[in-house]
């Protein structure tokens, strides 16, 4: 079984690319780079048309994130320059719509909340703080800040899905679920922390997850259709990837399972939309895809060398039947 590379985009960035994100419909690709720019491409039908070259950051741009299209075409970017910029397309032209400069150090991660909550952006910074920007209308953004979220710095933020665990089974029909906003963060204190919004609108640390022995580089809360189990993936400078699961309704008991120990730093983890496949990318210059088998073990179903033309799938016959 081979998976072939579908498309390559020549971005013309003048330095290292740090992030690349497809929009909701998979028709546009946003990239960001150490060359301080953010670029947006139309990638429909295998093409690559540069739509926008956004300049506004004064340092390397680490991450980009698309908002849900119900709010229009909106993209957030964060940079070493301590700024978060929110870009919006109006009448075919991309413009800076908001700039957040409330951090004292590099902003390393941006993540939009589920669209059910409104337009809310979480931002994690090397100053140890996490800020939450909420659009209140008329071009205004309200800022809440969690100071000292992670000592030495926050590297990643990821929202919990707006689905109550177990609601697929338990939810009485016609009843609107009561959402509780939650997100996960990973930091230079080797910790993953789970945050929950209280009834007074303040954010409170709900849980500390300890398993990594070095900086946590990324966290990814898995999408959900309402099954009872909540799942988070984490990766670290220590080369390890953990899958954290929580089966109890209170959300207090999380157990880690080691997916794999790599020989190099692991930079990113990313779930498929159905949450059954995890993509892992690391300092070994590879992207690997992992899937949970019937017996609960995580198996590598393919690995791709960045820049190579095809994906070599390391799947045994027995595993193949489970896919």
C-alpha positions as CSV (number, residue, x, y, z in Angstrom):
1,X,0.0,0.0,0.0
2,X,1.5,3.3,-1.1
3,X,0.1,6.8,-0.4
4,X,1.3,9.2,-3.1
5,X,2.1,12.8,-2.6
6,X,-0.8,14.8,-4.1
7,X,0.7,18.2,-4.4
8,X,3.7,20.3,-3.7
9,X,3.5,24.1,-3.2
10,X,6.4,26.3,-3.9
11,X,5.8,29.1,-1.4
12,X,8.8,31.3,-2.4
13,X,9.3,32.0,1.3
14,X,12.9,33.2,1.8
15,X,13.5,31.3,5.0
16,X,12.3,28.3,7.0
17,X,8.5,27.6,7.0
18,X,7.2,27.0,10.5
19,X,3.5,26.2,9.8
20,X,1.1,25.4,7.0
21,X,-2.7,25.1,7.6
22,X,-5.5,24.3,5.2
23,X,-8.7,26.3,5.6
24,X,-12.1,24.6,6.5
25,X,-12.9,23.7,2.9
26,X,-9.4,22.6,2.0
27,X,-9.2,25.1,-0.8
28,X,-6.7,27.5,0.7
29,X,-3.3,27.0,2.3
30,X,-1.8,29.5,4.8
31,X,1.9,29.4,5.4
32,X,4.3,31.3,7.7
33,X,8.0,31.7,7.9
34,X,11.1,33.1,9.5
35,X,11.1,35.6,6.6
36,X,8.4,37.4,8.7
37,X,5.6,36.9,6.2
38,X,2.3,35.0,6.1
39,X,1.2,33.7,2.7
40,X,-2.2,32.4,1.5
41,X,-2.5,30.2,-1.6
42,X,-5.5,28.9,-3.6
43,X,-4.7,25.2,-3.9
44,X,-7.9,24.0,-5.7
45,X,-7.5,21.4,-8.3
46,X,-3.8,20.9,-7.6
47,X,-3.0,24.5,-8.4
48,X,-1.1,27.1,-6.3
49,X,-2.1,30.7,-6.8
50,X,-0.7,33.2,-4.4
51,X,-3.7,35.1,-3.0
52,X,-2.0,37.2,-0.4
53,X,1.5,38.0,1.0
54,X,0.8,39.4,4.4
55,X,3.5,41.6,6.0
56,X,3.1,43.0,9.5
57,X,5.2,40.9,11.8
58,X,8.8,42.0,12.7
59,X,10.2,38.5,13.5
60,X,9.8,34.9,12.6
61,X,6.1,33.8,12.4
62,X,5.6,30.6,14.2
63,X,2.0,29.6,13.6
64,X,-1.2,30.4,11.7
65,X,-4.8,29.4,12.4
66,X,-8.0,29.7,10.4
67,X,-11.2,30.7,12.1
68,X,-14.4,28.9,11.2
69,X,-15.9,30.3,7.9
70,X,-19.2,31.2,9.5
71,X,-17.2,34.3,10.7
72,X,-15.8,35.1,7.2
73,X,-12.3,34.5,6.0
74,X,-10.2,35.2,9.1
75,X,-6.6,34.0,9.8
76,X,-4.6,34.5,13.0
77,X,-0.8,34.5,13.1
78,X,1.7,34.7,16.0
79,X,5.4,35.6,16.1
80,X,8.7,36.0,17.9
81,X,7.9,39.8,17.8
82,X,5.5,39.3,20.7
83,X,2.5,40.0,18.5
84,X,-0.6,38.2,17.4
85,X,-2.2,39.6,14.2
86,X,-5.7,38.8,13.1
87,X,-6.1,39.1,9.3
88,X,-9.5,39.4,7.5
89,X,-10.5,39.2,3.8
90,X,-12.9,42.0,2.8
91,X,-14.0,42.2,-0.8
92,X,-11.2,40.0,-2.0
93,X,-8.4,41.9,-0.1
94,X,-6.7,40.7,3.0
95,X,-6.1,43.3,5.7
96,X,-4.9,43.4,9.3
97,X,-8.1,43.7,11.4
98,X,-6.6,43.4,14.9
99,X,-3.1,43.4,16.5
100,X,-2.7,42.0,20.0
101,X,0.6,43.1,21.7
102,X,-0.1,42.2,25.3
103,X,2.8,39.7,25.6
104,X,6.3,40.3,26.8
105,X,8.0,37.6,24.8
106,X,7.5,35.4,21.7
107,X,4.0,34.2,21.1
108,X,4.4,30.5,20.1
109,X,0.9,29.2,19.5
110,X,-2.6,30.4,18.4
111,X,-5.7,28.3,18.4
112,X,-9.4,29.3,17.6
113,X,-12.1,27.9,20.0
114,X,-14.9,25.8,18.5
115,X,-17.2,28.1,16.5
116,X,-20.1,27.3,18.9
117,X,-18.5,29.6,21.5
118,X,-18.1,32.7,19.2
119,X,-14.8,34.1,17.9
120,X,-12.3,33.3,20.6
121,X,-8.5,32.9,20.1
122,X,-6.1,31.4,22.7
123,X,-2.5,32.5,22.5
124,X,0.4,30.9,24.3
125,X,3.6,32.8,24.9
126,X,7.2,32.4,26.1
127,X,6.4,34.9,28.9
128,X,4.5,32.1,30.6
129,X,1.1,33.6,30.0
130,X,-1.9,32.5,27.9
131,X,-4.2,35.2,26.5
132,X,-7.8,34.8,25.3
133,X,-9.1,37.2,22.7
134,X,-12.9,37.3,22.3
135,X,-14.5,39.3,19.5
136,X,-17.3,41.4,21.0
137,X,-18.4,43.1,17.8
138,X,-17.8,46.5,16.2
139,X,-14.1,45.6,15.6
140,X,-13.5,45.2,19.4
141,X,-11.7,42.4,21.1
142,X,-11.9,41.6,24.8
143,X,-8.7,40.2,26.4
144,X,-8.4,37.9,29.3
145,X,-5.0,36.7,30.5
146,X,-3.8,33.7,32.5
147,X,-0.5,34.8,34.0
148,X,2.1,32.2,35.0
149,X,0.2,29.5,33.1
150,X,3.6,27.8,32.5
151,X,6.9,28.8,34.2
152,X,9.5,29.7,31.6
153,X,6.9,29.6,28.8
154,X,3.9,28.2,27.0
155,X,4.6,26.4,23.7
156,X,1.1,25.1,22.6
157,X,-2.6,25.6,23.1
158,X,-5.5,23.4,21.9
159,X,-9.2,23.6,22.6
160,X,-11.4,20.8,23.7
161,X,-14.2,20.1,21.2
162,X,-17.6,21.7,22.0
163,X,-19.1,18.2,22.6
164,X,-20.0,17.0,26.0
165,X,-18.3,13.6,26.6
166,X,-21.0,10.9,26.4
167,X,-23.6,13.1,24.9
168,X,-23.9,10.8,21.9
169,X,-25.3,8.2,24.3
170,X,-26.8,10.2,27.2
171,X,-28.2,13.4,25.7
172,X,-32.0,13.7,26.0
173,X,-33.2,14.7,22.5
174,X,-34.0,18.3,21.9
175,X,-32.1,19.5,25.0
176,X,-29.4,22.0,24.3
177,X,-26.1,20.8,25.9
178,X,-24.5,23.0,28.5
179,X,-21.1,23.8,27.1
180,X,-18.1,24.2,29.4
181,X,-15.2,25.8,27.6
182,X,-11.9,24.0,28.1
183,X,-8.5,23.9,26.5
184,X,-5.1,22.3,27.0
185,X,-1.7,23.9,27.0
186,X,1.9,22.6,27.0
187,X,4.9,24.3,28.4
188,X,8.6,24.5,29.2
189,X,7.8,23.2,32.7
190,X,7.3,19.7,31.1
191,X,3.6,19.9,31.9
192,X,0.3,19.7,30.1
193,X,-2.3,21.8,31.8
194,X,-6.1,21.7,31.3
195,X,-8.0,25.0,31.8
196,X,-11.7,25.5,32.4
197,X,-13.8,28.6,32.3
198,X,-15.7,29.2,35.5
199,X,-19.2,30.5,35.8
200,X,-17.8,34.0,36.5
201,X,-15.9,33.9,33.2
202,X,-12.5,33.5,34.9
203,X,-10.1,30.7,33.7
204,X,-9.0,28.1,36.3
205,X,-6.4,25.3,36.1
206,X,-8.4,22.1,36.2
207,X,-5.6,19.5,35.8
208,X,-1.9,19.0,35.5
209,X,-0.8,16.1,33.3
210,X,2.8,14.9,34.1
211,X,4.7,12.3,32.0
212,X,7.2,14.2,29.8
213,X,10.8,14.7,31.0
214,X,11.5,17.8,28.8
215,X,9.6,20.7,27.2
216,X,6.2,19.9,25.9
217,X,6.2,21.1,22.3
218,X,2.7,20.5,21.2
219,X,-0.7,19.3,22.5
220,X,-3.7,18.3,20.4
221,X,-7.2,17.7,21.9
222,X,-8.9,15.1,19.7
223,X,-12.2,15.9,17.9
224,X,-15.2,14.1,19.3
225,X,-18.7,12.9,18.2
226,X,-19.8,12.6,21.8
227,X,-18.4,9.3,22.9
228,X,-17.6,9.0,26.6
229,X,-13.8,9.1,26.2
230,X,-11.8,12.4,25.9
231,X,-8.4,12.1,24.2
232,X,-5.4,14.4,24.1
233,X,-2.1,13.8,22.3
234,X,1.2,15.4,23.5
235,X,4.7,15.5,22.2
236,X,8.0,16.7,23.7
237,X,11.6,17.6,23.4
238,X,12.1,14.2,25.1
239,X,11.2,12.5,21.9
240,X,8.1,10.9,23.3
241,X,4.5,11.1,22.2
242,X,1.7,10.3,24.7
243,X,-2.0,9.6,24.2
244,X,-4.0,10.8,27.2
245,X,-7.5,9.4,27.8
246,X,-10.2,10.3,30.3
247,X,-13.2,8.1,30.7
248,X,-14.9,9.6,33.7
249,X,-17.5,12.3,33.4
250,X,-15.8,14.6,35.9
251,X,-12.8,14.9,33.6
252,X,-10.4,14.4,36.5
253,X,-8.8,11.0,35.8
254,X,-6.4,11.1,32.8
255,X,-4.1,8.2,32.0
256,X,-1.1,8.4,29.6
257,X,-0.1,5.8,27.1
258,X,3.2,6.0,25.3
259,X,2.6,6.0,21.6
260,X,6.3,5.9,20.7
261,X,9.7,7.1,21.7
262,X,11.5,8.8,18.8
263,X,15.2,9.5,18.6
264,X,14.8,13.2,18.2
265,X,12.6,16.1,19.3
266,X,8.9,15.8,18.3
267,X,7.5,19.2,17.2
268,X,3.9,18.6,16.3
269,X,0.9,16.2,16.7
270,X,-2.3,16.6,14.7
271,X,-5.5,14.5,14.6
272,X,-7.5,13.5,11.6
273,X,-11.0,15.0,11.6
274,X,-12.4,11.6,12.7
275,X,-9.8,11.4,15.5
276,X,-8.7,7.9,14.6
277,X,-5.4,8.8,13.0
278,X,-2.6,10.9,14.5
279,X,0.1,12.6,12.4
280,X,3.4,13.2,14.2
281,X,6.2,15.3,12.8
282,X,9.7,15.6,14.4
283,X,13.3,16.5,14.2
284,X,14.0,13.3,12.2
285,X,12.5,15.1,9.2
286,X,9.7,12.6,9.0
287,X,5.9,12.6,9.3
288,X,4.4,9.4,10.6
289,X,0.7,8.4,10.8
290,X,-0.5,6.3,13.7
291,X,-3.7,4.4,14.4
292,X,-5.1,2.6,17.4
293,X,-5.5,-1.1,16.7
294,X,-8.3,-3.3,18.1
295,X,-6.2,-4.4,21.1
296,X,-5.5,-0.7,22.1
297,X,-2.0,-0.6,20.8
298,X,-0.9,2.4,18.6
299,X,0.7,1.2,15.3
300,X,2.5,3.2,12.6
301,X,0.5,2.9,9.4
302,X,2.8,5.0,7.3
303,X,5.8,7.3,7.3
304,X,6.8,9.9,4.9
305,X,10.2,11.6,4.5
306,X,9.5,15.3,4.0
307,X,10.2,16.2,0.4
308,X,9.9,12.6,-0.9
309,X,7.5,11.7,-3.6
310,X,5.6,8.8,-1.9
311,X,4.7,7.5,1.5
312,X,6.0,4.1,2.5
313,X,3.4,2.3,4.5
314,X,4.8,-0.1,7.2
315,X,1.6,-2.1,7.7
316,X,1.5,-5.8,8.3
317,X,-1.2,-7.9,6.8
318,X,-2.9,-8.3,10.2
319,X,-3.0,-4.5,10.8
320,X,-4.3,-3.9,7.3
321,X,-7.5,-5.6,8.1
322,X,-8.2,-3.2,10.9
323,X,-8.1,-0.1,8.8
